[in-house]
Amino acid sequence: MAKAKSNSGNNNQIYAKIVSTFKDKNRADISKWRNALSSAENYMRPSSKELQDLYENLCEDGHFIAQTGLRKASTTGYGFSIVNKQNGDIDSEKTEYFNSEWFYDFMDNILNSVLFGYTIMELQDPTSMKFELIPRRNVIAKKHMILLNDSGDKFIDYSTGFDNTLIHCGNPLDLGLMSKLCGILIWKRNSIQSWAEFTEKFGMPLISATTSRTDPTNVAKLNQMLQALGEAATAVLPEGTTVSVTPFTTGDSYHVYDSMCERMDNELSKAIVGGTMNTDNGSSRSQAEVHERNLDDKIAATDRRMVQFVVNNQLIPMMQFWGWNINSETDKFLFDTSFELTLSEHWNIVNEVMQRYEVEVNWLSKTFNIPIVGERKDNVSDTEPKGNLSKNFR
């Protein structure tokens, strides 16, 4: 595929002008989430930084990482090709160039727009198709503004003049799926924190001592000895001292926290991948297959359609502008919509075809890994063994 022309020396790039600032990593709570939503939805002076900082803070949850990774893999793991619009033929050379790291990073940013809201990517180098993500905390999509400093007033209006360098993904009014999941992630994090405090207090048995000594010196010395009781659990105690170890007797209290975390994980799974049995154990195989189909045939299909729209309507015209050997009038990006057959299913179909039509021997040998050396010279029917041996068994 022919190389594109370079845009070196272009002083109109936005990403290089953006100033990096402090990101809020403090503890998240429900009030912070509500305030961040109000700030992002403010009509007169909207701000995205509080909400995007909250997203970045909360998306460190392990279950969230697993579910979002699974959803994105359902799209990025699909085969794709560049085809001719007129005859549907696959262009192998163009397809091979798209099958590169830059394009998978490009798709990942598109898919993240579903989770984190409106996304803008800027082309940095047309010769390698390198893109940089414009920080979402700097984007005010409602007003077509990119803030150079998320706390300042200087901005760039991207509505005009950037058609050949900016890629837009998502709805400008959409705050992303995370805007609805923050509450769940906050409640789960608080439950885990409370569980950790519970474990710290009651996970180890209570060690107490009863002594007849009342003078401060001996009491202080006894307290020091108790504090020193650890894994070694040895001490020299004054005469008249009784030490007792009291275990925590209520053994099922952890279920309060465990059930809360499990419920929050289920809510996350349903919202992100459409079910709970794609990664967790299920009650039956049939139910798991239903959940898998919800992801592959519905949710992931919608994500793939979104990727196709962005690539065909924005990326390919941009590549054509920068001199790549690709034409938006004749070329089209498509995901592979074929489905896989088992070997036995494939053989049954081929066997039916061979009843009426000749099949290429080399293809048959290669497809089914059968070393075919030629036609059989023995024309005896399979149902009538050679020499009519069946006559002996009457």
URRA-V687057 format. One line per field, one symbol per residue. ss: DSSP state (H for helix, E for strand, C for the rest). psi: psi as a letter, one per 20 degrees, with the letter a starting at -180 (. if undefined). A space follows every 50 residues. Layout:
ss = ???
psi = ???
//
This chain:
ss = CCCCCCCCCCCCCCHHHCCCCCCCCCCCCHHHHHHHHHHHHCCCCCCCHH HHHHHHHHCCCHHHHHHHHHHHHHHHCCCEEEEECCCCCECHHHHHHHCC HHHHHHHHHHHHHHHHCCEEEEEEECCCCEEEECCHHHEEHHHCEEECCC CCCCEEECCCCCCCCEEEECCCCCCCCHHHHHHHHHHHHHHHHHHHHHHH HHCCCEEEEECCCCCHHHHHHHHHHHHHCCCCCCCCCCCCCEEEEECCCC CCCHHHHHHHHHHHHHHHHHHHHCCCCCCCCCCCHHHHHHHHHHHHHHHH HHHHHHHHHHHHHHHHHHHHHCCCCCCCCCEEEEECCCCCCCHHHHHHHH HHHHCCCCCCHHHHHHHHCCCCCCCCCCCCCCCCCCCCHHHHCC
psi = pqqrqqkqjojjpghiippprppojrpqrhhggghhghghjpggmqpihg ghhgghghjipghgggghggghhighiqqrrpqphgijqpohghghhhlr ghhhhghghghhhhgjapppqpphohhjlpqpppphiipnhhjlqophpi jaiprpojhqjkhjippppaphipjqhhhiiggghghgghghghghhggh gihqqppqppqipiqhghghhghggghiochhlqqoqqqjpppqooqohn ijhihggghgggghgggggghgjjrijhhrprhqhghhhghghgggifgh hgghhgggggghhggghghghjjqmqpihiqppqqojrqqqrhhgghggh hggihhqpppgggggggjlpnpiaqpiojpqhinqpjlhhhim.
//
